[in-house]
Amino acid sequence: MRAMRMPIETKPVLWGAVGGAIALGLIGFNWGGWVTGGKAESSAVLRANAAVVVALAPICVDKFRHADDTTTRLAALRKLDSWLQGDYVEKGGWATLPGASPPDQVSAVAKACAVLLTGA
């Protein structure tokens, strides 16, 4: 039996294909917007959490405004430094909504709620 002989031009073509595949991968992942499954998943989770905060912050504002002695509490909230306002809203329980909310989500809702309340 005779072994199959390849034309001499085959080797450069194969190396060109390998180099092209490597260049395509580098360009696609660095500048083409390609992402791995893990990065896409983490990005989706971040966007979903941000959407939840945007949806729940107005409910927190409503709970704050319908609680007793709103004007006094709003004045106290405005006197606090901006980085403490979220803690004030969170400790008051206005950012805690029915159901199990992760603590970091409650904190994010409280901060967004404080921004809405103070108009900052």
C-alpha positions in Angstrom: 0.0 0.0 0.0 1.1 3.5 -0.8 0.7 6.4 1.6 -1.2 9.3 0.4 1.0 12.2 -0.6 -0.1 15.7 0.0 0.8 18.6 -2.3 3.6 20.8 -1.0 1.2 23.8 -0.8 -0.9 22.1 1.9 1.4 22.9 4.8 1.2 26.8 4.4 -2.5 26.6 3.9 -3.0 24.6 7.2 -0.7 27.1 9.1 -2.7 30.0 7.6 -6.0 28.4 8.8 -4.6 27.9 12.3 -3.3 31.5 12.4 -6.6 32.8 11.1 -8.5 30.9 13.8 -6.3 32.3 16.5 -6.6 35.8 15.1 -10.4 35.4 14.8 -10.6 34.3 18.5 -8.4 37.2 19.7 -10.3 39.8 17.7 -13.7 38.4 18.6 -13.2 38.2 22.4 -11.2 41.5 22.7 -13.0 43.8 20.3 -15.9 41.9 18.8 -18.1 41.7 21.9 -17.9 37.9 22.3 -18.2 36.7 25.9 -18.0 33.4 27.7 -21.1 31.7 29.2 -19.9 32.6 32.7 -19.5 36.3 31.9 -22.9 36.4 30.1 -24.5 34.8 33.2 -22.9 37.2 35.7 -23.9 40.2 33.5 -27.5 38.9 33.4 -27.6 38.6 37.1 -26.3 42.1 37.6 -28.9 43.5 35.2 -31.6 41.6 36.9 -30.6 42.8 40.3 -30.5 46.4 39.0 -34.0 46.0 37.5 -35.3 44.7 40.9 -33.9 47.7 42.7 -35.4 50.1 40.2 -38.8 48.3 40.6 -38.8 48.1 44.4 -37.4 51.6 45.3 -40.7 53.4 44.6 -42.5 50.9 46.8 -40.0 51.7 49.6 -40.7 55.4 49.1 -44.5 54.7 49.3 -44.0 52.7 52.6 -41.8 55.5 54.0 -44.4 58.2 53.1 -47.3 56.2 54.5 -45.7 55.5 57.9 -46.3 57.6 61.0 -44.5 61.0 61.4 -43.2 61.2 57.9 -42.1 64.8 58.0 -39.9 64.3 61.1 -38.3 61.2 59.6 -37.7 62.8 56.3 -36.1 65.8 58.0 -33.9 63.4 60.0 -33.0 61.5 56.7 -32.0 64.7 55.0 -29.7 65.7 57.9 -27.7 62.5 57.5 -24.7 62.2 55.2 -25.5 60.6 51.9 -23.7 57.4 52.7 -25.7 56.9 55.9 -29.1 57.6 54.4 -29.5 54.1 53.0 -28.7 52.6 56.4 -31.4 54.8 58.0 -34.0 53.6 55.5 -32.9 50.0 55.8 -33.0 50.1 59.7 -36.4 51.7 59.5 -37.7 48.6 57.7 -39.1 50.5 54.7 -36.8 48.7 52.2 -37.7 45.3 53.5 -40.4 43.9 51.3 -42.5 40.7 51.7 -40.7 37.6 50.7 -37.1 36.6 51.1 -34.8 39.4 49.8 -31.0 39.0 49.9 -29.4 41.4 52.3 -27.4 43.1 49.6 -30.6 43.7 47.6 -32.3 45.2 50.6 -29.3 47.5 51.0 -29.4 48.5 47.4 -33.2 49.2 47.5 -32.7 51.3 50.7 -30.0 53.4 49.0 -32.1 54.0 45.9 -35.1 54.8 48.2 -33.1 57.3 50.1 -32.0 59.0 46.8 -35.6 59.2 45.7 -36.8 60.6 49.1 -34.1 63.2 49.3 -34.1 64.2 45.7 -30.3 63.8 45.6 
